[in-house]
Amino acid sequence: MKRRFSDEQIIGMIEEYKEVEKARELGWKYGISDATFYKYKANFGGMNVSNAKKLQALEDESSLLKRMLVATILEIVAFKELAAI
């Protein structure tokens, strides 16, 4: 799912929230609902930018490894079918 804001921007919003302490004001400023802000806060609260980048890199690597696993499993199934012939 494509997000409208980058991880760095979301973390900046959360830092700004610590100063303003009103999610509604941030919602008006950035054009998001209170629920969206609180979802961002639940996912990124307590993180800094470097942690968010590391998390994104790990998620990308995990996705790649899952695709590689599926490809390998499909190859194994195909070889078993060939061997049964």
KEMARTI-143023 format. One record per residue: x, y, z of N, C-alpha, C, O in turn. Coordinates in steps of 0.1 Angstrom, whole numbers, always signed. Example, Ala and Ser with C-alpha at 12.3 -4.5 7.8 and 13.67 -1.06 7.14 Angstrom:
KEMARTI-143023
+132 -57 +78 +123 -45 +78 +132 -33 +78 +142 -33 +85
+128 -22 +71 +137 -11 +71 +129 +0 +79 +134 +11 +80
end
This chain:
KEMARTI-143023
+8 -12 +0 +0 +0 +0 +9 +12 +0 +18 +14 +8
+6 +21 -9 +14 +34 -10 +8 +44 +0 -4 +47 +0
+17 +49 +8 +13 +60 +17 +16 +74 +11 +25 +75 +3
+8 +83 +16 +10 +97 +12 +22 +104 +17 +28 +113 +11
+26 +99 +29 +38 +105 +36 +49 +95 +38 +46 +83 +39
+61 +99 +37 +73 +90 +39 +74 +88 +54 +68 +95 +63
+82 +78 +58 +85 +75 +72 +90 +87 +79 +87 +90 +91
+99 +94 +73 +106 +106 +79 +95 +116 +82 +96 +123 +92
+86 +119 +73 +75 +129 +75 +66 +125 +86 +62 +133 +94
+63 +112 +87 +54 +107 +98 +61 +109 +111 +55 +113 +121
+74 +105 +112 +81 +107 +124 +82 +122 +128 +81 +126 +140
+83 +131 +118 +83 +145 +121 +69 +149 +126 +69 +158 +135
+58 +144 +121 +45 +147 +126 +44 +143 +141 +38 +150 +149
+49 +131 +144 +48 +126 +158 +56 +135 +167 +52 +138 +178
+68 +140 +162 +76 +149 +170 +69 +162 +172 +69 +168 +183
+62 +167 +162 +55 +179 +163 +43 +178 +172 +39 +187 +179
+37 +166 +172 +26 +163 +181 +30 +165 +196 +22 +169 +204
+43 +161 +199 +47 +162 +213 +47 +177 +217 +46 +180 +229
+49 +186 +208 +49 +200 +211 +35 +206 +211 +31 +214 +220
+27 +202 +201 +13 +208 +200 +3 +201 +209 -5 +207 +215
+4 +187 +210 -4 +179 +218 -19 +179 +214 -28 +176 +222
-22 +182 +202 -36 +181 +196 -35 +175 +182 -30 +181 +173
-40 +163 +182 -39 +156 +169 -48 +163 +158 -45 +163 +147
-59 +169 +163 -68 +176 +154 -61 +188 +146 -63 +190 +134
-52 +195 +153 -45 +206 +147 -35 +200 +136 -34 +206 +126
-29 +189 +140 -20 +183 +130 -28 +178 +118 -23 +178 +107
-39 +172 +121 -48 +167 +110 -52 +178 +100 -51 +176 +88
-55 +190 +105 -58 +201 +97 -46 +205 +89 -47 +208 +77
-35 +206 +95 -23 +210 +89 -18 +201 +77 -14 +205 +67
-19 +188 +80 -14 +178 +70 -25 +171 +62 -22 +164 +53
-38 +174 +65 -49 +169 +58 -51 +154 +60 -55 +146 +51
-50 +150 +73 -53 +136 +77 -63 +136 +88 -64 +146 +95
-69 +125 +90 -79 +124 +101 -71 +121 +114 -60 +117 +114
-79 +122 +125 -73 +119 +138 -69 +104 +139 -59 +100 +144
-78 +96 +133 -76 +81 +133 -63 +78 +126 -55 +69 +130
-61 +84 +114 -49 +82 +107 -36 +86 +115 -26 +78 +115
-37 +97 +121 -26 +102 +129 -23 +92 +140 -11 +88 +143
-33 +87 +147 -31 +78 +158 -26 +64 +153 -18 +58 +160
-29 +60 +141 -24 +48 +135 -9 +50 +132 -1 +41 +135
-6 +62 +127 +9 +65 +124 +16 +64 +138 +27 +59 +138
+10 +70 +148 +17 +71 +161 +19 +57 +167 +29 +55 +173
+9 +48 +165 +10 +35 +170 +22 +27 +163 +29 +19 +169
+23 +30 +150 +33 +23 +142 +47 +28 +143 +57 +21 +143
+48 +42 +144 +61 +48 +144 +65 +55 +157 +75 +61 +158
+56 +55 +167 +59 +61 +180 +72 +56 +186 +73 +44 +187
+80 +65 +191 +93 +60 +197 +104 +57 +187 +115 +54 +192
+102 +59 +175 +112 +56 +165 +118 +69 +161 +113 +80 +161
+131 +68 +156 +137 +79 +149 +139 +76 +135 +136 +64 +131
+144 +85 +127 +145 +83 +112 +153 +71 +109 +150 +63 +100
+165 +69 +116 +173 +58 +112 +167 +44 +115 +169 +35 +108
+159 +44 +126 +152 +31 +129 +142 +28 +119 +140 +17 +115
+135 +39 +114 +125 +37 +104 +131 +32 +91 +125 +23 +84
+143 +37 +87 +149 +33 +75 +154 +18 +77 +153 +10 +67
+159 +14 +88 +163 +1 +91 +151 -9 +90 +152 -20 +84
+140 -5 +95 +128 -13 +95 +123 -15 +81 +119 -26 +77
+123 -4 +73 +119 -5 +59 +129 -14 +51 +124 -22 +43
+142 -13 +54 +151 -22 +47 +149 -37 +51 +149 -46 +42
+145 -39 +63 +142 -53 +68 +130 -58 +61 +129 -70 +57
+119 -50 +60 +107 -54 +54 +109 -57 +39 +103 -66 +34
+117 -49 +32 +120 -51 +18 +128 -65 +17 +125 -72 +8
+137 -67 +25 +145 -80 +25 +136 -91 +28 +137 -102 +21
+127 -90 +37 +118 -101 +40 +109 -104 +29 +106 -116 +26
+104 -94 +22 +96 -96 +10 +103 -103 -1 +98 -112 -7
+115 -99 -3 +124 -106 -13 +126 -120 -10 +125 -129 -18
+129 -123 +3 +131 -137 +7 +119 -146 +6 +120 -157 +2
+107 -140 +9 +95 -147 +7 +92 -151 -7 +88 -162 -10
+95 -141 -16 +93 -144 -31 +103 -155 -35 +99 -164 -43
+115 -154 -30 +125 -165 -34 +121 -178 -29 +123 -188 -36
+115 -179 -17 +110 -191 -11 +99 -197 -20 +99 -209 -22
+90 -189 -24 +79 -194 -32 +84 -199 -45 +79 -210 -50
+93 -192 -51 +99 -197 -64 +106 -210 -62 +105 -219 -71
+113 -212 -51 +120 -224 -48 +110 -236 -46 +112 -247 -51
+100 -233 -39 +90 -243 -37 +83 -248 -50 +81 -259 -52
+80 -238 -58 +74 -241 -71 +84 -250 -80 +79 -259 -87
+97 -247 -79 +107 -255 -86 +107 -269 -81 +108 -279 -89
+106 -271 -68 +107 -284 -62 +94 -292 -66 +96 -304 -69
+83 -286 -66 +70 -292 -70 +72 -296 -85 +68 -308 -89
+77 -288 -93 +79 -291 -107 +88 -303 -109 +86 -312 -117
+99 -303 -102 +109 -314 -103 +103 -327 -98 +105 -338 -104
+95 -327 -88 +88 -339 -83 +78 -344 -93 +77 -356 -95
+71 -335 -100 +62 -339 -110 +69 -346 -122 +65 -355 -128
+81 -340 -126 +89 -346 -137 +95 -359 -133 +95 -368 -141
+98 -361 -120 +104 -373 -116 +93 -384 -115 +97 -396 -117
+81 -380 -113 +70 -390 -112 +66 -395 -126 +60 -406 -127
+70 -388 -137 +66 -392 -150 +74 -404 -155 +72 -408 -166
end
